């Protein structure tokens, strides 16, 4: 079965899981041809004993709409992550975690999956969109920023710091990059 690219975005109250919480997460599952197969999103209760990092909480004060969205109807992480695993397993192909930056988003998602669901359908790996851009553009990693990427890679989709919006937007970006890369070959 062909891989399904699961573009995932998290919203958190700090830089690492445990002392800080994942407030919201969302995934947009794409086929390689950029067909959006399904989406999944949940807002979560904060972890017992965790607290927001001062820098992150200061940033959240500049994003009142996104903050309100990620605090609406939170769920227990154990319930939400178990539902997420079931959702991933019903996708029409093996899931590949995709994020921008994968190092941040995967850290939280993997930690929460293992802690609350006891497994990760993604195994131990994640595909980083910035690293993929580096390879496609044949440039240095630090030069592979969104402002240096071709404009035609970007669909007119919002990047609102609302997890589902951002997961859809970065998934479309990845698919556009992948399609161009495969067309060149």
N, C-alpha and C positions, 0 to 999 in steps of 0.2 A: 504494500500500500504506500502511496506517496506520503511524504511528510506533511504535517500541518504545522504552520508557523504560528505560534501562540505569542503574539505581541502583548507584553504585560507591563503595566505601570502601577507603581505603588505610591501612596501618599503616607508620610510618616510624621512623627513628632520628634525625631532625632536621627542621628547618623547610623546607629546600629540597633539590631533587635535585642531585646532582653531588658536593658536599662530604658529603652524607648520602645514605642509601639508602632505597628503598622496600623494606620487609621482606616485605610481604604486600599483596595486593589481591584484591578480589572484586567481582563484578557480579551483580546480580539483574535479569533482563530481564522487564519487565512490559508487558502490553497496557494500554491506557487504562482498561479495565474492572477492573483490578487482578488479572488472570489472570497468574500467574507462569509465564512461558514456559520459562525455563532459567536456570541459574546457572553461574558460572565463578569459580574461585578458584585462586590460586597463591601459594606462599611463594617468596621469591627470595634468592639469594646476595647479599651486600652488594657494592657497587661497589668495584673496586680503588682503593685510595688514599683511600676515604671512611672517615669515622669517625662514631660516634654523638655527637650534641650532648649536653653535660652535663645540661642541663635535661630533655631528652627521655629520656635514659637514667635520670635520677632518677625520672621519672614511671613508666617501665617497671618499676622496682623495686616499685611499688605494685600492679602488674598481673601477678603471676606466671603465672596461667593463660593469659592472653592472650599473654604473651611466649612461653611454651612452645609455644602453638599456632602463632604466626607464625614460629617457628624450626624447626618440624617439616618434614622433607623438602624443604629449599629446592631450587630449580631455577635453572639458568642464565637470566638475564633475556632473552637472545636467543631461547632456545627458548620460554620462557613467553609473551613478547609476540607472537611469531609465531603461536603457538597461539591467543592471545587475538584477534588480528586475524581469523584464520580463523573463530573462534567468532562474532565480531560480524557477519561477512559472511554467515553462514548463518542469522541471525535472520530471522523472517518480516516484516521491515519495516525502514525506515531507523532506525539506532540514534541515540538522543538521550541524551547523557551527563547524568545527574542525580546531584547530591551535596549534602551538607550538612556543611560548606560547600564549594561547588564550587571556590572560589578556591584551596583547599588541595589537594583530591583531584585536580582536573583538572591542576594544575601538575605533579604527579608523574606521573600517567598519560600526559599528552600528551608530557612530556619523555621518558619511557621508550618510548612508542610510536615517536616519531621517532628516538630514539637506537638502539633495538634492532630495530624492525620496519620502519623507513623510511617509515611512513605512519600517519595517524590516520583511521579510519573516521568519527570524530566531527567531522572538519574542525577548525575553530578555536573551537568553541563548546561551552558547557556550561550547563545549567539549574540554577540555585541554588535549593534548596528554601526557604531563609530569605527570599530575594527574592520567590519566589512567594507565600509566606505573607504578606509585607508587602502585596502587591497584593490578595490575597483578603481579608485582614483590614482593609484600608484604614487602615493604621497606619504609623508611622515604622519605618525599618529596624531600629534598635536596640531597638525594642519587639517585634520579631517573633521572640522567642526561644521555645524549646519550652515554657517555663513559662507563657507568655502565649497559647499556642495552645489551642483547644478540646480537651478530653480525648477527645471522640469521634473525633478525627483519629488517635488512637494505637491501634493494635492491640496485643493482649497478646503482644508479641514481645520477645525479649531485645536489649539494647544492651550487649554484652559486651566491646567493643573487640577482638573477633575479626572479621576483615574480612567474612566471609560473613554472620554474624549481623547486623552493622550495615548491610550493603548491603540485606538483605531488609527489615529494620525501617524504614529510611529510604525505601525504595521503596514500601512499603505506606503510609507517612505521606504521601508525595507523591501517590499515587493517590487516597487519601481526600480530600486537599485538592482535587485536580483534579475529582473527581466532585462534590464539594459546590459548587465554583465553577461547573461546567457545569450543575448542577441549578438554581442561582439565576437563570440567564440566561433 
